[in-house]
Amino acid sequence: MKATSIFGGVQVFQIIIGIIRSKFIAVLLGPAGMGISGLLQSTLGVISSLTNFGLSTSAVKNVSAAYATDNTEELNRVTTIFRRLVWFTGMLGVVLTLLLSPYLSQITFGNKKYTWAFVILSITLLINQISAAQDVLIRGMRRIKYMAQSSIFGSILGLLTTIPLYYIYGVQGIVPALIIASISSLALSWYFASKLSVERIIISWKDIFGEGKEMLYMGFMISLSGTITMFFSYGVRIFISNYGSVNDVGLYNAGFAIINTYVGMVFTAMSTDYFPRLSALAHKPEQANQIINQQAEIAILILSPVLMVFIVFIKWIIFILYSTAFLPIQNMMLFAAVGILFKALSWAIAFLFLSKSASKLFFWNELITNVYMLLFNLAGYFYYGLTGLGVSFLASYILYTIQVYLVSNIFFHYKMSAELAQIFIIQLILIFISLAIVLYVTEALAYILGSLLLSVSIAHSIFHLNKRMNFIAYFERH
């Protein structure tokens, strides 16, 4: 709960900074400049996903497990190996970008005008990989305060260093701004990582690759899975563009941007705090079970009222955040909001695969999921348009939740607690009733009935959160 509230606050702050930055960039660079910046970053992102071997995720398990043993020598050894591997993968990204820079420019922009931009920006792949390495140490050793401070200061520093460049140089300031943003992020992560009690030791490259092969292999599987996800997501957008319109692609992106941004604090907490905790106790089945159930309970209790706000007041949320032109995404977002509840439960369980280093199982689980998600999305849009995409999202995560539970039960003997099942079912019923009300009754009556159900959901969440933390008594004492 502490981690979720901290990262939730950080995310709200980052959203505000992001809005300010986007506004400045839109005014100073215009649509064309924003497009150039976005294309440069997305292209480098693809190269990074292919060369970073997913170390920023896989290494968290190794660092957190070593830290949990209180064995300083083992922790120093793991972090030294990881840091060396980061340099290797970062340089791999640099070299690949340098070699492919003319082709990247041609493929991305239709000409070779941006070849030198890719050549110069290639260094950011190494810088970002080293920065990610420092973040992994902070996450693995569960320094929540450092993570939050690094994110906040990074957002402010990024805003203050890039906006002047765009103001003075316009589009010509994009490349320097991206490099400075990477350096700023590295400086902050290095500063906070330097506060940790970790020492570098001398290890041969032979031992590094020998002992780090599990880390690399698992990271490669994670990276490959992420690349496949990106490819399938791209396929969905191409399908929407061809069978519908570019306008529908924009509406689809806008709808899920709202959902992912404003409920993202729970999933951010899972990847930053929960995953290291679970990894440290992955070899203890009973304790791992308990941690999974606790995380799922907290996620559902926090998310449920938020999702009900989305469902009941979706029309106003779209109007406030965008405009009336985006109202066609209303029904899509209603079904997607219900799907998020299943996503929270399934994610809490799915992290068990990573904590157990079950890289092959993780890869095949995610590959199968991506295949039926793609098919559901294509069928949903083909038959029901944007609403079908929301329904397909919900159907995909219902199936994914069942799949993840069965797999984790068979391979790792995970069992959902009766209390978690009860909490999930009650909140799910409230959400489904709210969805039916919004879809089938008049708008005025939907607000009244929906608000009543929202109050019940909030009361239910407060009751169970207080049962676990007794925060009402704490506030009464203070």
C-alpha positions in Angstrom: 0.0 0.0 0.0 2.9 2.4 0.9 4.6 1.6 -2.4 1.4 2.1 -4.4 0.6 5.4 -2.7 4.1 6.7 -3.2 4.3 5.8 -6.9 0.7 6.9 -7.4 1.8 10.4 -6.2 4.9 10.3 -8.3 2.8 9.4 -11.4 0.3 12.2 -10.8 3.3 14.6 -10.6 4.8 13.1 -13.8 1.4 13.5 -15.6 1.3 17.2 -14.7 4.9 17.7 -15.9 4.1 15.7 -19.0 1.2 17.9 -19.8 3.3 21.0 -19.4 6.1 19.5 -21.5 3.8 18.4 -24.3 2.2 21.8 -24.4 5.5 23.6 -24.8 6.7 21.1 -27.4 3.5 21.4 -29.4 3.8 25.2 -29.5 7.5 25.4 -30.1 8.0 22.5 -32.5 4.5 22.1 -34.0 3.0 18.7 -35.2 5.9 18.1 -37.6 8.6 18.6 -34.9 6.6 16.3 -32.5 6.4 13.7 -35.2 10.2 13.8 -35.9 10.9 13.5 -32.2 8.4 10.6 -31.8 9.8 8.7 -34.8 13.4 9.1 -33.6 12.6 7.8 -30.1 10.3 5.0 -31.3 12.9 3.7 -33.8 15.7 3.8 -31.1 13.2 2.1 -28.8 12.9 -0.9 -31.2 16.7 -1.2 -31.4 17.0 -1.0 -27.6 14.4 -3.7 -27.2 16.4 -6.0 -29.5 19.8 -5.4 -27.8 19.2 -4.7 -24.1 18.3 -8.4 -23.4 15.6 -7.3 -21.0 18.3 -6.9 -18.3 16.4 -4.1 -16.6 13.7 -6.7 -15.7 15.6 -10.0 -15.3 18.4 -8.6 -13.2 15.9 -7.2 -10.6 15.3 -10.8 -9.5 19.0 -11.6 -9.1 19.8 -8.4 -7.2 16.8 -8.7 -4.9 17.5 -12.4 -4.2 21.1 -11.6 -3.3 20.1 -8.6 -1.2 17.6 -10.8 0.8 20.4 -13.2 1.8 22.3 -10.4 3.7 25.4 -11.8 2.0 27.4 -8.7 1.0 29.9 -10.7 -1.0 27.1 -12.3 -3.1 25.4 -9.0 -3.7 28.7 -7.3 -4.8 29.3 -10.2 -7.2 25.8 -10.1 -8.7 25.8 -6.3 -9.2 29.3 -6.4 -10.7 28.3 -9.0 -13.2 25.1 -7.2 -14.0 26.9 -3.8 -14.5 29.4 -5.4 -16.9 26.6 -7.1 -18.9 24.9 -3.7 -19.2 28.0 -2.2 -20.8 28.2 -5.1 -23.2 24.5 -4.8 -24.3 24.6 -1.0 -24.4 27.6 -1.0 -26.7 25.8 -3.7 -28.8 23.0 -1.2 -29.3 25.4 1.6 -30.2 27.2 -0.5 -32.8 24.0 -1.8 -34.4 22.5 1.7 -34.6 25.7 3.1 -36.2 25.8 0.3 -38.8 22.1 0.6 -39.6 21.7 4.4 -39.4 21.3 5.0 -43.1 18.7 2.3 -43.4 16.9 3.5 -40.2 16.6 6.9 -41.7 15.3 5.5 -45.0 12.8 3.2 -43.4 11.6 5.8 -40.8 11.5 9.0 -42.8 11.7 7.8 -46.4 15.1 9.4 -47.0 18.6 9.4 -45.6 18.4 13.0 -44.2 18.4 11.7 -40.6 21.4 9.4 -40.9 23.6 11.6 -38.7 20.8 12.1 -36.2 20.7 8.3 -35.7 24.6 8.2 -35.6 24.6 10.9 -32.8 21.7 9.5 -30.9 23.3 6.0 -30.9 25.1 7.0 -27.7 21.8 7.3 -25.9 21.4 3.5 -26.1 24.5 3.0 -23.9 23.6 5.9 -21.6 20.0 4.7 -21.1 21.2 1.1 -20.5 23.7 2.3 -17.8 20.9 4.5 -16.3 18.6 1.5 -16.2 21.3 -0.5 -14.4 21.4 2.0 -11.6 17.6 1.9 -11.4 17.7 -1.9 -11.2 20.0 -1.7 -8.1 17.7 0.8 -6.4 14.6 -1.4 -7.2 16.3 -4.7 -6.3 17.3 -3.3 -2.9 13.8 -1.8 -2.5 14.8 1.8 -1.9 11.4 3.2 -2.6 12.2 6.7 -1.5 15.2 6.9 -3.9 13.0 5.6 -6.7 10.4 8.2 -6.1 12.9 11.0 -5.8 14.8 10.0 -8.9 11.5 9.9 -10.9 10.4 13.4 -9.6 13.7 15.1 -10.1 14.1 13.4 -13.5 10.8 14.8 -14.7 11.7 18.4 -13.5 15.3 18.2 -14.9 14.0 16.9 -18.2 11.6 19.7 -18.5 14.1 22.5 -17.6 16.9 21.2 -19.9 14.9 20.4 -23.0 12.4 23.3 -23.3 15.1 26.0 -23.6 16.7 24.0 -26.5 13.4 23.7 -28.3 12.8 27.5 -27.7 16.2 28.5 -29.1 16.8 26.0 -31.9 13.3 24.6 -32.7 13.4 21.3 -34.6 17.2 21.5 -34.7 17.2 21.2 -30.9 15.5 17.7 -30.9 18.7 15.6 -31.1 20.6 17.6 -28.4 17.5 17.6 -26.2 17.2 13.8 -26.4 20.9 13.4 -25.5 20.8 15.8 -22.6 17.6 14.1 -21.3 19.5 10.8 -21.3 22.5 12.3 -19.5 20.3 14.0 -16.9 18.5 10.7 -16.2 21.9 8.9 -15.9 23.3 11.5 -13.5 20.3 11.2 -11.2 20.2 7.4 -11.2 23.9 7.3 -10.6 23.6 9.7 -7.7 21.0 7.7 -5.9 22.7 4.4 -6.7 25.9 5.7 -5.2 24.1 5.9 -1.8 23.8 2.1 -1.8 26.3 -0.1 0.0 27.5 -2.0 -3.1 31.2 -2.4 -4.1 32.6 -3.5 -7.4 34.9 -6.5 -7.4 37.3 -8.0 -10.0 35.7 -10.7 -12.1 36.9 -12.1 -15.5 34.8 -11.8 -18.6 34.7 -15.6 -18.7 33.1 -15.7 -15.3 30.8 -12.8 -16.1 29.3 -14.6 -19.1 29.4 -17.9 -17.3 27.5 -16.7 -14.2 25.4 -14.1 -16.0 24.0 -16.5 -18.7 20.8 -17.1 -16.7 20.3 -13.4 -16.4 20.9 -12.9 -20.1 18.8 -15.8 -21.2 15.8 -14.8 -19.0 16.2 -11.2 -20.1 16.4 -12.3 -23.8 13.1 -14.2 -23.4 11.5 -11.1 -21.8 12.9 -8.9 -24.5 11.7 -11.2 -27.2 8.2 -11.4 -25.7 8.1 -7.6 -25.5 9.2 -7.3 -29.2 6.5 -9.7 -30.2 3.9 -7.7 -28.2 5.1 -4.5 -30.0 4.8 -6.3 -33.4 1.2 -7.5 -32.7 0.2 -4.1 -31.3 1.5 -2.5 -34.5 -0.5 -5.1 -36.5 -3.7 -4.1 -34.7 -3.1 -0.4 -35.6 -2.4 -1.3 -39.3 -5.6 -3.4 -39.4 -7.7 -0.5 -37.9 -6.1 1.9 -40.4 -6.8 -0.3 -43.4 -10.3 -1.5 -42.5 -11.4 1.7 -40.7 -9.5 4.9 -40.7 -6.5 6.7 -39.3 -9.0 8.6 -37.1 -10.0 5.4 -35.5 -6.3 4.6 -34.8 -6.1 7.9 -33.0 -9.3 7.3 -31.0 -8.0 3.8 -30.0 -4.7 5.2 -28.8 -6.4 8.0 -26.9 -8.8 5.7 -25.1 -6.1 3.3 -23.8 -3.8 6.2 -23.0 -6.4 7.4 -20.5 -6.9 4.0 -19.0 -3.2 3.1 -18.8 -2.1 6.5 -17.5 -4.7 7.0 -14.7 -4.7 3.5 -13.3 -1.0 2.9 -14.0 0.1 3.6 -10.4 -0.9 0.1 -9.3 1.0 -1.6 -12.1 4.0 0.7 -11.6 4.1 -0.4 -7.9 4.0 -4.0 -9.0 7.0 -3.7 -11.3 9.1 -1.5 -8.9 8.3 -2.8 -5.4 6.3 -6.0 -5.6 8.5 -7.9 -8.1 11.7 -7.5 -6.0 9.8 -8.6 -2.8 8.4 -11.6 -4.6 11.8 -12.5 -6.1 13.5 -12.5 -2.7 11.0 -15.1 -1.4 10.3 -17.1 -4.6 12.0 -20.2 -3.2 9.6 -20.2 -0.3 6.2 -21.3 -1.8 4.0 -20.4 1.2 5.4 -16.9 1.7 5.4 -16.3 -2.1 1.7 -17.3 -2.1 1.0 -14.9 0.7 2.8 -12.0 -1.0 0.9 -12.7 -4.3 -2.5 -12.7 -2.6 -1.7 -9.6 -0.6 -0.6 -7.7 -3.6 -3.7 -8.8 -5.6 -5.9 -7.7 -2.7 -4.4 -4.3 -2.4 -4.5 -3.8 -6.2 -8.2 -4.7 -6.5 -9.2 -2.7 -3.4 -7.5 0.4 -4.8 -8.4 0.0 -8.4 -12.1 -1.0 -8.1 -13.5 2.4 -7.0 -11.2 4.2 -9.5 -12.6 2.0 -12.3 -16.1 2.6 -11.2 -15.5 6.3 -11.4 -14.4 5.8 -15.0 -17.5 3.7 -15.8 -20.0 6.0 -14.2 -18.5 9.3 -15.3 -16.8 8.2 -18.5 -18.5 10.9 -20.6 -17.3 13.7 -18.5 -13.8 12.2 -18.2 -13.4 12.1 -22.0 -14.8 15.6 -22.3 -12.4 17.0 -19.7 -9.3 15.2 -20.8 -9.9 15.5 -24.6 -13.0 16.9 -26.3 -16.5 15.9 -27.6 -14.7 14.7 -30.7 -13.4 11.7 -28.7 -16.8 10.6 -27.4 -16.9 7.6 -29.8 -14.4 5.8 -27.5 -17.0 5.9 -24.6 -18.2 2.3 -24.9 -14.7 1.0 -25.7 -13.4 2.4 -22.5 -16.4 1.1 -20.5 -15.5 -2.5 -21.3 -11.7 -1.9 -21.1 -12.2 -0.6 -17.5 -13.7 -3.9 -16.5 -10.8 -5.7 -18.2 -8.3 -3.7 -16.1 -9.6 -5.4 -12.9 -8.8 -8.8 -14.4 -5.4 -7.4 -15.6 -4.6 -6.4 -12.0 -5.3 -10.0 -10.7 -3.5 -11.7 -13.5 -0.4 -9.5 -13.3 0.0 -10.2 -9.6 0.1 -13.9 -10.3 2.1 -13.7 -13.6 5.1 -12.1 -11.8 5.6 -15.5 -10.2 7.0 -16.8 -13.5 9.7 -14.1 -13.6 10.5 -14.5 -9.9 11.0 -18.3 -10.5 13.3 -17.6 -13.5 10.8 -19.7 -15.6 11.9 -17.9 -18.8 10.6 -20.5 -21.3 7.3 -20.8 -19.5 7.0 -17.1 -19.3 7.8 -16.7 -23.1 5.3 -19.3 -24.2 2.6 -18.1 -21.8 3.0 -14.5 -23.2 3.2 -15.7 -26.9 0.0 -17.7 -26.6 -1.7 -14.7 -24.9 -0.5 -12.3 -27.6 -1.9 -14.6 -30.4 -5.4 -14.7 -29.0 -5.3 -11.0 -28.0 -4.5 -10.2 -31.6 -7.3 -12.4 -33.0 -9.8 -11.0 -30.5 -8.8 -7.4 -31.4 -9.1 -8.0 -35.1 -12.4 -9.8 -34.8 -13.7 -7.2 -32.3 -12.9 -4.3 -34.5 -14.1 -6.0 -37.7 -17.6 -6.8 -36.3 -18.2 -4.0 -33.7 -15.7 -1.2 -34.4 -14.2 0.6 -31.5 -16.6 -0.9 -29.0 -15.4 -4.3 -30.1 -11.8 -3.4 -29.2 -13.0 -2.7 -25.6 -14.9 -6.0 -25.5 -11.8 -7.9 -26.9 -9.6 -6.4 -24.2 -12.0 -7.6 -21.5 -12.3 -11.1 -23.1 -8.5 -11.4 -23.5 -7.8 -10.6 -19.8 -10.6 -12.9 -18.6 -9.0 -15.7 -20.5 -5.5 -14.6 -19.5 -6.4 -14.6 -15.8 -7.8 -18.2 -16.1 -4.7 -19.2 -18.0 -2.2 -17.7 -15.6 -3.9 -19.1 -12.6 -4.0 -22.7 -14.0 -0.4 -22.5 -15.1 0.9 -21.1 -11.8 -1.2 -23.7 -9.9 0.1 -26.6 -11.9 3.8 -25.6 -12.1 4.3 -23.6 -8.8 1.3 -24.8 -6.7 -0.1 -21.3 -6.3 -3.5 -21.1 -4.6 -5.7 -18.1 -4.4 -6.9 -17.3 -0.9 -10.6 -17.4 -0.1 -10.5 -13.8 1.0 -8.9 -12.6 -2.3 -11.6 -14.5 -4.2 -14.3 -12.9 -2.1 -12.9 -9.4 -2.6 -12.5 -9.9 -6.3 -16.0 -11.3 -6.8 -17.8 -8.6 -4.8 -16.0 -5.7 -6.6 -16.5 -7.4 -10.0 -20.3 -7.7 -9.4 -20.5 -4.0 -8.4 -18.5 -3.1 -11.5 -20.6 -5.2 -13.9 -23.9 -3.8 -12.4 -22.5 -0.3 -12.9 -21.6 -1.1 -16.5 -25.1 -2.5 -17.2 -26.7 0.7 -15.6 -24.6 3.0 -17.7 -25.4 1.1 -20.9 -29.1 0.5 -20.4 -30.7 3.2 -18.3 -31.1 7.0 -18.8 -28.1 9.2 -18.2 -29.5 11.0 -15.2 -30.6 7.8 -13.5 -27.2 6.2 -14.3 -25.4 8.9 -12.4 -27.6 8.4 -9.3 -27.5 4.6 -9.2 -23.8 4.5 -10.3 -22.9 6.9 -7.5 -24.6 4.7 -5.0 -22.8 1.6 -6.2 -19.5 3.6 -6.2 -20.1 4.5 -2.5 -20.6 0.8 -1.7 -17.4 -0.1 -3.6 -15.5 2.7 -1.7 -16.9 1.5 1.7 -16.0 -2.1 0.9 -12.4 -1.1 0.0 -12.0 1.1 3.1 -13.3 -1.7 5.3 -10.8 -4.3 4.0 -7.8 -1.9 3.8 -8.5 -0.8 7.4 -8.7 -4.5 8.4 -5.2 -5.0 7.1 -3.6 -1.7 8.2 -5.9 -0.3 10.9 -5.3 3.2 9.4 -8.6 4.6 10.9 -7.3 4.1 14.4 -4.0 5.7 13.4 -5.7 8.8 12.2 -7.9 9.0 15.3 -4.7 8.9 17.5 -3.1 11.7 15.4 
